[in-house]
Amino acid sequence: MLYNGAKLVKKGYYMETNLVLEGIKFMGLGMGAVFLFIAVMIFFMGAMSKAVHKFFPEVQPNLGSSSKNTQDINQQQKVVAAITAAIKHHRES
């Protein structure tokens, strides 16, 4: 047994407790650093997003051209017809 301050401590027990406490301190320090890094990163990503949207706004599509929409619908109908014909041909053979 060793005399440490006002306590008698078994040899090795004090050292193990000290190592566990040091490990907990380092774990808290590491987790705090990671939390701080992620918080700062989220803040800067939000600020960057606002800056990008301010200087480069999204272009709104023009919905006034109905002839283009009609062409898209006709094209989609042709694609659906081709897929249906291919499935029918596959099932018959």
C-alpha positions in Angstrom: 0.0 0.0 0.0 1.2 3.5 -0.8 0.5 6.7 1.0 -0.9 9.3 -1.3 -1.9 12.6 0.3 -4.5 11.7 3.0 -5.3 8.3 1.6 -3.8 4.9 1.6 -4.0 3.5 -1.9 -3.4 -0.1 -3.1 -0.7 -0.3 -5.6 -2.1 -0.1 -9.1 -5.6 0.9 -8.1 -4.9 4.6 -8.1 -3.1 4.4 -11.4 -6.1 2.5 -13.1 -8.6 5.1 -11.8 -6.4 7.9 -13.0 -6.1 6.3 -16.5 -9.9 5.8 -16.7 -10.4 9.5 -15.8 -7.9 10.6 -18.3 -9.6 8.4 -20.9 -13.0 10.0 -20.1 -11.4 13.5 -20.3 -9.9 12.7 -23.8 -13.2 11.2 -24.9 -15.1 14.3 -23.9 -12.5 16.5 -25.5 -12.7 14.6 -28.8 -16.5 14.5 -28.8 -16.6 18.2 -28.1 -14.2 18.9 -30.9 -16.2 16.9 -33.4 -19.5 18.5 -32.2 -17.9 22.0 -32.6 -16.6 21.2 -36.0 -20.0 19.9 -37.2 -21.8 22.9 -35.8 -19.4 25.3 -37.5 -19.6 23.4 -40.8 -23.5 23.5 -40.7 -23.4 27.3 -40.0 -21.0 28.0 -42.9 -23.0 25.7 -45.3 -26.2 27.6 -44.5 -24.4 30.9 -45.0 -22.9 29.7 -48.3 -26.3 28.5 -49.5 -27.9 31.8 -48.7 -25.1 33.6 -50.6 -25.4 31.4 -53.6 -29.2 31.8 -53.7 -28.8 35.6 -53.4 -26.4 36.0 -56.2 -27.6 33.1 -58.4 -31.4 32.8 -58.1 -33.2 29.8 -59.7 -34.6 30.4 -63.1 -38.4 29.9 -63.2 -39.6 27.9 -66.1 -41.9 29.6 -68.6 -45.3 27.9 -68.5 -46.8 29.9 -71.3 -45.8 27.7 -74.3 -48.6 25.2 -74.7 -47.4 23.9 -78.0 -44.3 22.5 -76.4 -46.4 20.8 -73.7 -48.5 19.2 -76.4 -45.4 17.9 -78.2 -44.2 16.4 -74.9 -47.5 14.7 -74.3 -47.5 13.2 -77.9 -43.9 12.0 -77.3 -44.9 10.4 -74.0 -47.8 8.7 -75.7 -45.5 7.3 -78.4 -43.1 6.0 -75.8 -46.0 4.3 -73.8 -47.3 2.7 -77.0 -43.8 1.4 -77.9 -43.3 -0.1 -74.5 -46.7 -1.7 -74.6 -46.0 -3.2 -78.0 -42.7 -4.5 -76.8 -44.2 -6.2 -73.8 -47.0 -7.7 -75.9 -44.4 -9.1 -78.4 -42.3 -10.5 -75.6 -45.3 -12.3 -74.0 -46.4 -13.8 -77.4 -42.9 -15.2 -78.2 
